[in-house]
């Protein structure tokens, strides 16, 4: 899954989909898509990510108490 960093528009490939959809995880492992070489995975804050279309991530992916 590809997401985008809010601050600079860089694309990020999410390594583990379960991390991004879990509201209990505040960070995910992702590979920044820069250049032709595949980058090493790094921890990225979920709050700093959006969909490439510009939409925010669903609240149920970010907030464990979203139903309250």
Number of C-alpha atoms within 10 A of each C-alpha: 11 15 21 21 20 16 9 7 13 14 20 24 17 20 16 12 12 12 17 21 17 16 19 14 16 16 18 21 20 23 19 21 16 11 7 6 7 10 13 10 15 14 11 18 13 20 13 14 21 21 17 16 8 13 10 13 17 13 13 14 18 19 14 13 10 11 7 4
